[in-house]
Amino acid sequence: MPNETAEFSRQSFKWVKAETGTTYLCPVDVIKGRSDLTDEELSVLCIDESLSPHND
């Protein structure tokens, strides 16, 4: 088996609360410079944290 290397990079995340009260976990690079994201945009770009079973 040849020598294989894997590259990993760190990514920063930020908690964002939408106007509806839903919380999202978003990559900072994706939301940088965008302050008026709608709930629909957040659901596409980020992880809906409120769906986590750990929050029950």
C-alpha positions in Angstrom: 0.0 0.0 0.0 1.5 3.3 -1.0 2.0 6.1 1.5 -1.2 8.1 1.7 -1.6 11.4 3.5 -4.8 12.9 4.5 -5.3 16.7 4.9 -7.5 18.1 7.5 -8.6 21.6 8.1 -10.3 23.2 11.0 -13.5 25.1 10.5 -15.1 27.5 12.9 -18.8 27.5 13.7 -21.2 30.0 15.2 -24.6 29.6 16.9 -27.2 31.7 15.1 -30.8 32.2 16.3 -33.4 33.0 13.6 -36.3 35.3 14.1 -38.5 32.2 14.5 -36.5 31.2 17.5 -34.8 28.2 15.8 -31.1 27.8 16.5 -28.6 26.9 13.9 -25.0 25.9 13.9 -23.3 27.6 11.0 -19.8 27.6 9.5 -18.4 31.0 10.0 -17.0 31.1 6.4 -20.5 30.6 5.0 -22.3 33.3 7.0 -19.4 35.9 7.0 -20.7 39.3 5.9 -24.3 38.2 5.8 -26.3 39.6 8.7 -29.9 39.3 7.3 -30.2 35.6 6.6 -33.8 34.3 6.5 -34.9 31.1 8.2 -35.0 29.4 4.8 -31.4 30.4 4.0 -30.2 29.3 7.4 -31.8 25.9 7.0 -30.0 25.4 3.7 -26.6 26.7 4.8 -26.5 25.5 8.4 -27.4 22.7 10.7 -30.8 23.0 12.4 -29.6 22.5 16.0 -33.2 22.4 17.3 -33.6 19.0 15.7 -30.9 17.5 17.9 -32.2 14.7 20.1 -29.9 16.0 22.9 -32.2 19.0 23.3 -35.1 17.1 24.6 
